[in-house]
């Protein structure tokens, strides 16, 4: 007896609902990222870090900032990077020397940015005033350094700087967390969410068009009742009185 698997109406509908809900959640995450960073992503609001440096005030940690970089000591690490949980490739970290003698970190990615920053480092080392002739327009989120591996390399690199009159701050301008990267992440999440929603709706519609299906998820194929009665089981009565009646 052969058996084939039958996709039930209930299982198709359940799959559709799961995909639909998952798609809505993914799309909402993308929208929340957009909402949280709307001033920067849509309005283009970005604080000029140089203003805070000149005023010797506290840096706007947690805000998106921009800065013209013209002095750097070198790069202290190159690590794999994720932004909002999404891999963004390798990131190289440099130490910036600011006008207020503060040292902070700069995170950049991409060969072109590496070449510019390496050139600034070389020019800074060769200069007499600590400034390079080349510049790099940094833009990204100013955040605390929380990665333990990165922080270890950073502290090792700037060890002894405070004895030279510099001030080490464990913050960085993360250029990998910039407007373009944020829009890319939002586009991926919202796009993926809409695809999942569309597939989920298609499954639900498919379930609606399916006919009534037995409760069992299996159906028997090619089965017919077998007549178990053989010729040997057939019984015909025999008249045993015929010969006896002839004897009288």
C-alpha positions as CSV (number, residue, x, y, z in Angstrom):
1,X,0.0,0.0,0.0
2,X,1.6,3.3,-1.1
3,X,1.2,6.6,0.8
4,X,1.9,10.2,-0.4
5,X,2.3,13.3,1.8
6,X,-0.5,15.8,1.3
7,X,0.0,19.5,2.2
8,X,-3.0,20.4,4.3
9,X,-4.9,23.6,4.0
10,X,-4.1,24.4,7.7
11,X,-0.4,23.9,7.3
12,X,-0.3,26.2,4.2
13,X,-2.3,28.9,6.0
14,X,-0.1,28.6,9.1
15,X,3.1,29.0,7.0
16,X,1.6,32.1,5.4
17,X,0.7,33.7,8.7
18,X,4.2,33.0,10.1
19,X,5.8,34.6,7.0
20,X,3.4,37.5,7.2
21,X,4.1,38.3,10.9
22,X,7.9,37.8,10.4
23,X,7.8,40.2,7.4
24,X,6.0,42.9,9.4
25,X,8.5,42.6,12.3
26,X,11.5,42.9,10.0
27,X,9.9,45.9,8.2
28,X,9.1,47.6,11.5
29,X,12.7,47.2,12.6
30,X,13.8,49.0,9.5
31,X,11.3,51.8,10.1
32,X,12.4,52.2,13.7
33,X,16.0,52.7,12.6
34,X,14.8,55.3,10.2
35,X,12.6,57.0,12.9
36,X,15.4,57.0,15.4
37,X,17.8,58.7,13.0
38,X,15.3,60.8,11.0
39,X,17.0,64.1,11.7
40,X,20.3,62.9,10.3
41,X,19.0,60.6,7.5
42,X,16.2,62.9,6.2
43,X,17.0,66.4,7.4
44,X,20.8,66.0,7.2
45,X,21.3,67.4,10.7
46,X,24.9,66.7,11.8
47,X,26.8,68.5,14.5
48,X,30.2,70.1,13.7
49,X,32.6,68.5,16.2
50,X,35.1,71.4,15.6
51,X,32.7,73.7,17.4
52,X,32.9,71.6,20.6
53,X,36.7,71.3,20.3
54,X,37.0,75.1,20.0
55,X,34.7,75.7,23.0
56,X,36.5,73.0,25.0
57,X,33.0,71.7,25.9
58,X,31.9,68.1,26.3
59,X,31.6,66.2,23.1
60,X,28.1,65.3,21.9
61,X,28.5,61.5,22.3
62,X,25.6,59.6,20.7
63,X,25.1,62.3,18.1
64,X,26.1,62.3,14.4
65,X,29.0,64.6,13.8
66,X,31.3,65.8,11.1
67,X,35.0,66.9,11.3
68,X,37.7,67.9,8.9
69,X,40.6,65.5,9.8
70,X,44.1,66.9,9.2
71,X,46.1,65.2,12.0
72,X,46.4,61.5,12.8
73,X,49.0,59.3,14.5
74,X,48.3,56.0,12.8
75,X,45.9,53.1,12.7
76,X,45.9,50.7,15.7
77,X,43.6,48.0,14.5
78,X,41.6,46.5,11.7
79,X,38.6,44.4,12.7
80,X,35.4,42.9,11.3
81,X,32.6,45.4,11.8
82,X,28.9,45.2,12.2
83,X,26.4,48.1,12.2
84,X,23.0,47.5,13.9
85,X,23.8,43.8,13.8
86,X,24.5,43.8,10.1
87,X,28.1,43.0,8.9
88,X,29.7,45.9,7.1
89,X,33.1,44.4,6.2
90,X,36.5,45.2,7.7
91,X,37.0,48.5,9.5
92,X,40.3,50.2,10.2
93,X,40.8,52.4,13.3
94,X,43.0,55.5,13.4
95,X,44.0,57.8,16.3
96,X,43.1,61.5,15.7
97,X,45.0,64.3,17.3
98,X,42.5,67.2,17.8
99,X,43.2,70.9,18.3
100,X,42.4,70.7,22.0
101,X,45.1,68.0,22.4
102,X,42.5,65.3,22.8
103,X,43.0,62.0,21.2
104,X,40.0,60.1,19.8
105,X,39.5,57.2,17.5
106,X,38.2,57.2,13.9
107,X,36.6,54.2,12.2
108,X,36.7,54.0,8.4
109,X,36.2,51.3,5.8
110,X,37.1,51.1,2.1
111,X,40.4,51.2,0.3
112,X,40.0,54.8,-0.8
113,X,39.5,56.0,2.8
114,X,42.4,53.9,4.0
115,X,44.7,55.5,1.4
116,X,43.6,59.1,2.4
117,X,44.1,58.4,6.1
118,X,47.5,56.7,5.6
119,X,48.6,59.8,3.7
120,X,47.4,62.1,6.5
121,X,49.3,59.9,9.0
122,X,52.5,60.1,6.9
123,X,52.2,63.9,6.5
124,X,51.5,64.4,10.2
125,X,54.6,62.5,11.2
126,X,56.7,64.5,8.7
127,X,55.3,67.9,9.6
128,X,56.8,70.3,12.2
129,X,53.5,71.6,13.5
130,X,51.6,68.3,13.7
131,X,49.2,69.1,10.8
132,X,48.9,67.4,7.4
133,X,48.3,69.2,4.2
134,X,45.8,66.5,3.1
135,X,42.4,66.3,4.8
136,X,39.6,63.8,5.3
137,X,36.0,64.7,5.7
138,X,34.8,62.5,8.5
139,X,31.1,62.0,9.2
140,X,29.4,59.5,11.4
141,X,28.2,58.7,14.9
142,X,30.3,59.8,17.8
143,X,30.2,56.9,20.3
144,X,32.0,55.3,23.2
145,X,34.4,52.5,22.3
146,X,32.7,49.4,23.7
147,X,34.4,46.6,21.8
148,X,36.8,45.1,24.3
149,X,39.3,43.9,21.6
150,X,39.3,47.3,20.0
151,X,39.6,49.1,23.3
152,X,42.6,47.0,24.2
153,X,44.5,47.9,21.0
154,X,43.5,51.6,21.4
155,X,44.9,51.8,25.0
156,X,48.1,50.1,24.0
157,X,48.6,52.5,21.1
158,X,48.0,55.7,23.1
159,X,49.9,54.5,26.2
160,X,52.2,57.3,27.4
161,X,50.3,60.0,25.5
162,X,49.0,61.7,28.6
163,X,52.6,62.0,29.9
164,X,53.2,64.2,26.8
165,X,50.3,66.5,27.8
166,X,47.6,64.9,25.6
167,X,44.2,63.7,26.8
168,X,43.0,60.3,25.8
169,X,39.2,60.0,25.2
170,X,37.7,56.6,24.6
171,X,35.3,57.8,22.0
172,X,35.4,57.5,18.2
173,X,33.8,58.9,15.1
174,X,32.3,55.9,13.4
175,X,32.2,56.7,9.7
176,X,30.8,53.2,9.0
177,X,27.7,54.3,10.8
178,X,26.9,57.1,8.3
179,X,23.9,58.3,6.3
180,X,24.6,56.0,3.3
181,X,25.1,52.9,5.5
182,X,22.0,53.6,7.5
183,X,19.9,54.0,4.3
184,X,21.3,50.8,3.0
185,X,20.4,48.9,6.2
186,X,16.9,50.4,6.2
187,X,16.4,49.5,2.5
188,X,17.5,45.9,3.1
189,X,15.2,45.4,6.2
190,X,12.1,47.1,4.7
191,X,12.6,45.3,1.3
192,X,13.1,41.9,3.0
193,X,10.1,42.6,5.2
194,X,7.8,43.4,2.2
195,X,9.0,40.3,0.3
196,X,8.1,38.1,3.3
197,X,4.7,39.8,3.7
198,X,4.0,39.2,-0.1
199,X,5.0,35.5,0.2
200,X,2.9,35.1,3.4
201,X,-0.2,36.6,1.7
202,X,0.3,34.4,-1.3
203,X,0.4,31.3,1.0
204,X,-2.8,32.5,2.8
205,X,-4.6,33.0,-0.6
206,X,-3.4,29.5,-1.7
207,X,-4.9,28.0,1.4
208,X,-8.2,29.8,0.8
209,X,-8.4,28.2,-2.7
210,X,-7.6,24.6,-1.4
211,X,-10.6,22.3,-1.1
212,X,-11.7,20.3,1.9
213,X,-9.0,18.0,3.0
214,X,-9.3,15.0,5.4
215,X,-7.9,15.4,8.8
216,X,-5.2,12.9,8.1
217,X,-2.2,14.3,6.4
218,X,-1.8,11.0,4.5
219,X,-3.9,9.6,1.8
220,X,-4.0,6.0,0.6
221,X,-3.3,5.6,-3.1
222,X,-4.4,2.6,-5.2
223,X,-6.3,0.9,-2.4
224,X,-9.4,-1.2,-3.0
225,X,-11.1,-3.8,-0.8
226,X,-10.0,-7.3,-1.4
227,X,-12.5,-10.1,-1.6
228,X,-11.3,-12.6,0.9
229,X,-13.9,-15.2,0.1
230,X,-12.4,-18.0,-2.0
231,X,-14.1,-20.7,-4.1
232,X,-13.3,-23.2,-1.4
233,X,-15.5,-21.3,1.0
234,X,-18.6,-21.5,-1.2
235,X,-21.1,-24.0,0.3
236,X,-23.9,-25.7,-1.6
237,X,-26.4,-28.0,0.3
238,X,-26.6,-31.6,-1.0
239,X,-29.9,-33.4,-1.1
240,X,-29.3,-36.8,0.6
241,X,-32.9,-38.0,0.5
242,X,-33.2,-38.7,-3.2
243,X,-31.7,-42.2,-3.2
244,X,-33.4,-43.2,0.0
245,X,-36.9,-42.4,-1.4
246,X,-36.3,-44.7,-4.4
247,X,-35.7,-47.7,-2.1
248,X,-39.3,-47.7,-0.9
